[in-house]
């Protein structure tokens, strides 16, 4: 998976969790949890769905890399 595909997957999954997410106003380095008001259950749902769809394991140690769109896409592209 390249970076653009990883970013698209991340945005797709986030939209399932936060249907009104406006990625036009969320820059690549903006904190997703704060901006989209993701609680811990939402975040774990994000991790589970990304792991399932990307076919890669995302461990708790990786969670800080899912803070922004840029970091999350880089993590997914690296793992797949």
TORPA-4810 file (N, C-alpha, C, O; in nm, 3 decimals):
<nodes>
NODE_1_0.086_-0.117_0.000_0.000_0.000_0.000_0.090_0.123_0.000_0.183_0.133_0.081_X
NODE_2_0.063_0.215_-0.091_0.143_0.337_-0.092_0.080_0.441_0.002_-0.026_0.418_0.060_X
NODE_3_0.147_0.554_0.016_0.103_0.657_0.110_-0.038_0.709_0.078_-0.119_0.726_0.168_X
NODE_4_-0.067_0.733_-0.050_-0.198_0.785_-0.088_-0.309_0.684_-0.058_-0.417_0.722_-0.012_X
NODE_5_-0.283_0.557_-0.083_-0.382_0.453_-0.052_-0.403_0.442_0.100_-0.515_0.425_0.147_X
NODE_6_-0.294_0.453_0.174_-0.302_0.446_0.320_-0.382_0.564_0.374_-0.464_0.548_0.464_X
NODE_7_-0.358_0.682_0.320_-0.432_0.802_0.362_-0.580_0.787_0.329_-0.665_0.822_0.411_X
NODE_8_-0.612_0.735_0.212_-0.751_0.716_0.172_-0.820_0.616_0.266_-0.935_0.636_0.306_X
NODE_9_-0.751_0.508_0.301_-0.807_0.409_0.394_-0.831_0.471_0.530_-0.937_0.451_0.590_X
NODE_10_-0.736_0.546_0.579_-0.750_0.612_0.709_-0.869_0.707_0.709_-0.947_0.708_0.804_X
NODE_11_-0.884_0.786_0.605_-0.997_0.878_0.595_-1.129_0.804_0.583_-1.229_0.846_0.640_X
NODE_12_-1.130_0.695_0.509_-1.252_0.614_0.493_-1.298_0.559_0.628_-1.417_0.568_0.662_X
NODE_13_-1.207_0.504_0.704_-1.241_0.446_0.833_-1.283_0.556_0.931_-1.379_0.539_1.006_X
NODE_14_-1.213_0.668_0.930_-1.251_0.779_1.017_-1.390_0.830_0.984_-1.466_0.868_1.073_X
NODE_15_-1.425_0.832_0.856_-1.558_0.878_0.814_-1.667_0.783_0.863_-1.778_0.827_0.892_X
NODE_16_-1.636_0.655_0.873_-1.732_0.560_0.927_-1.758_0.587_1.075_-1.869_0.568_1.124_X
NODE_17_-1.655_0.631_1.145_-1.666_0.657_1.288_-1.721_0.796_1.316_-1.801_0.816_1.407_X
NODE_18_-1.679_0.892_1.235_-1.724_1.032_1.248_-1.777_1.074_1.110_-1.703_1.133_1.031_X
NODE_19_-1.904_1.045_1.082_-1.959_1.069_0.949_-1.946_1.212_0.897_-1.937_1.232_0.776_X
NODE_20_-1.944_1.310_0.985_-1.935_1.448_0.938_-1.793_1.503_0.939_-1.773_1.625_0.938_X
NODE_21_-1.694_1.415_0.943_-1.553_1.458_0.942_-1.524_1.535_0.813_-1.553_1.487_0.703_X
NODE_22_-1.467_1.653_0.828_-1.435_1.738_0.714_-1.283_1.741_0.697_-1.214_1.818_0.765_X
NODE_23_-1.232_1.658_0.608_-1.088_1.648_0.591_-1.031_1.768_0.516_-0.910_1.784_0.509_X
NODE_24_-1.118_1.851_0.462_-1.072_1.975_0.400_-1.019_2.073_0.503_-0.938_2.160_0.471_X
NODE_25_-1.064_2.059_0.628_-1.017_2.150_0.733_-0.920_2.084_0.830_-0.872_2.147_0.924_X
NODE_26_-0.892_1.957_0.807_-0.800_1.885_0.893_-0.668_1.867_0.817_-0.658_1.786_0.725_X
NODE_27_-0.570_1.943_0.857_-0.439_1.934_0.794_-0.371_1.803_0.829_-0.416_1.731_0.918_X
NODE_28_-0.263_1.771_0.759_-0.195_1.644_0.780_-0.132_1.628_0.919_-0.107_1.516_0.963_X
NODE_29_-0.108_1.738_0.987_-0.042_1.732_1.117_-0.132_1.775_1.233_-0.083_1.808_1.341_X
NODE_30_-0.262_1.774_1.211_-0.359_1.812_1.315_-0.395_1.688_1.398_-0.412_1.579_1.343_X
NODE_31_-0.406_1.705_1.527_-0.441_1.595_1.617_-0.583_1.546_1.587_-0.680_1.620_1.606_X
NODE_32_-0.594_1.423_1.541_-0.724_1.367_1.502_-0.817_1.345_1.620_-0.936_1.376_1.611_X
NODE_33_-0.764_1.293_1.728_-0.850_1.263_1.844_-0.914_1.389_1.898_-1.032_1.390_1.933_X
NODE_34_-0.837_1.495_1.904_-0.890_1.621_1.956_-0.985_1.686_1.857_-1.095_1.728_1.894_X
NODE_35_-0.944_1.695_1.732_-1.023_1.764_1.631_-1.156_1.693_1.603_-1.260_1.757_1.589_X
NODE_36_-1.151_1.561_1.595_-1.272_1.483_1.565_-1.345_1.436_1.690_-1.446_1.367_1.682_X
NODE_37_-1.291_1.475_1.805_-1.350_1.440_1.935_-1.368_1.288_1.949_-1.475_1.241_1.988_X
NODE_38_-1.262_1.215_1.917_-1.266_1.069_1.929_-1.245_1.030_2.075_-1.145_1.069_2.136_X
NODE_39_-1.337_0.953_2.130_-1.316_0.902_2.265_-1.236_0.772_2.255_-1.200_0.730_2.145_X
NODE_40_-1.209_0.708_2.366_-1.125_0.589_2.365_-1.188_0.474_2.287_-1.117_0.398_2.221_X
NODE_41_-1.319_0.460_2.294_-1.388_0.354_2.218_-1.377_0.382_2.069_-1.352_0.291_1.991_X
NODE_42_-1.397_0.507_2.029_-1.383_0.544_1.887_-1.242_0.513_1.837_-1.224_0.459_1.728_X
NODE_43_-1.142_0.546_1.920_-1.004_0.524_1.879_-0.975_0.375_1.865_-0.910_0.334_1.769_X
NODE_44_-1.022_0.295_1.958_-1.000_0.151_1.947_-1.073_0.092_1.827_-1.023_-0.001_1.764_X
NODE_45_-1.189_0.146_1.795_-1.261_0.104_1.674_-1.178_0.137_1.551_-1.169_0.057_1.459_X
NODE_46_-1.118_0.255_1.550_-1.031_0.296_1.440_-0.915_0.196_1.425_-0.888_0.149_1.314_X
NODE_47_-0.850_0.165_1.534_-0.737_0.073_1.531_-0.779_-0.064_1.478_-0.712_-0.121_1.392_X
NODE_48_-0.889_-0.116_1.529_-0.936_-0.248_1.486_-0.971_-0.251_1.338_-0.932_-0.344_1.267_X
NODE_49_-1.043_-0.151_1.291_-1.082_-0.149_1.149_-0.963_-0.130_1.057_-0.954_-0.194_0.952_X
NODE_50_-0.870_-0.043_1.096_-0.751_-0.023_1.014_-0.669_-0.152_1.007_-0.623_-0.191_0.900_X
NODE_51_-0.652_-0.216_1.119_-0.575_-0.340_1.125_-0.639_-0.447_1.036_-0.570_-0.516_0.961_X
NODE_52_-0.771_-0.459_1.045_-0.844_-0.558_0.967_-0.835_-0.530_0.818_-0.806_-0.620_0.739_X
NODE_53_-0.859_-0.407_0.779_-0.864_-0.374_0.636_-0.726_-0.365_0.572_-0.710_-0.397_0.454_X
NODE_54_-0.629_-0.322_0.648_-0.493_-0.312_0.594_-0.420_-0.445_0.601_-0.319_-0.466_0.535_X
NODE_55_-0.475_-0.535_0.684_-0.412_-0.665_0.698_-0.280_-0.660_0.773_-0.189_-0.738_0.746_X
NODE_56_-0.271_-0.568_0.867_-0.149_-0.556_0.946_-0.184_-0.540_1.093_-0.292_-0.495_1.129_X
NODE_57_-0.090_-0.577_1.176_-0.109_-0.565_1.320_-0.073_-0.423_1.363_0.029_-0.368_1.322_X
NODE_58_-0.159_-0.365_1.447_-0.131_-0.234_1.505_-0.132_-0.253_1.656_-0.237_-0.275_1.717_X
NODE_59_-0.015_-0.244_1.714_0.000_-0.265_1.858_-0.020_-0.135_1.935_-0.019_-0.026_1.877_X
NODE_60_-0.037_-0.148_2.065_-0.054_-0.031_2.151_0.064_0.064_2.140_0.048_0.185_2.152_X
NODE_61_0.182_0.011_2.119_0.301_0.096_2.101_0.292_0.183_1.977_0.361_0.284_1.966_X
NODE_62_0.206_0.145_1.882_0.188_0.220_1.758_0.086_0.333_1.771_0.079_0.420_1.684_X
NODE_63_0.009_0.334_1.876_-0.099_0.432_1.890_-0.053_0.577_1.873_-0.124_0.655_1.810_X
NODE_64_0.063_0.616_1.925_0.107_0.754_1.904_0.127_0.789_1.757_0.125_0.907_1.719_X
NODE_65_0.147_0.688_1.675_0.164_0.713_1.532_0.031_0.727_1.459_0.029_0.750_1.338_X
NODE_66_-0.078_0.715_1.531_-0.210_0.736_1.473_-0.270_0.869_1.519_-0.391_0.887_1.520_X
NODE_67_-0.184_0.960_1.557_-0.229_1.089_1.609_-0.274_1.183_1.498_-0.370_1.258_1.515_X
NODE_68_-0.205_1.178_1.385_-0.236_1.268_1.273_-0.259_1.187_1.146_-0.226_1.069_1.139_X
NODE_69_-0.314_1.253_1.045_-0.333_1.187_0.915_-0.199_1.147_0.856_-0.185_1.036_0.804_X
NODE_70_-0.101_1.236_0.863_0.030_1.209_0.803_0.097_1.090_0.871_0.148_1.000_0.804_X
NODE_71_0.097_1.090_1.003_0.161_0.980_1.076_0.088_0.848_1.057_0.150_0.743_1.040_X
NODE_72_-0.045_0.853_1.060_-0.124_0.731_1.041_-0.104_0.671_0.903_-0.090_0.550_0.890_X
NODE_73_-0.103_0.755_0.801_-0.081_0.707_0.665_0.059_0.648_0.651_0.077_0.546_0.584_X
NODE_74_0.157_0.712_0.712_0.295_0.661_0.706_0.304_0.524_0.773_0.370_0.434_0.722_X
NODE_75_0.238_0.508_0.888_0.239_0.381_0.959_0.178_0.271_0.872_0.236_0.163_0.858_X
NODE_76_0.062_0.298_0.814_-0.004_0.197_0.731_0.077_0.163_0.607_0.087_0.046_0.570_X
NODE_77_0.134_0.263_0.543_0.214_0.239_0.423_0.338_0.156_0.456_0.381_0.072_0.377_X
NODE_78_0.393_0.181_0.571_0.512_0.109_0.616_0.481_-0.038_0.647_0.564_-0.125_0.621_X
NODE_79_0.365_-0.064_0.701_0.330_-0.199_0.747_0.273_-0.288_0.638_0.271_-0.410_0.654_X
NODE_80_0.226_-0.230_0.529_0.161_-0.312_0.428_0.244_-0.323_0.301_0.202_-0.389_0.206_X
</nodes>
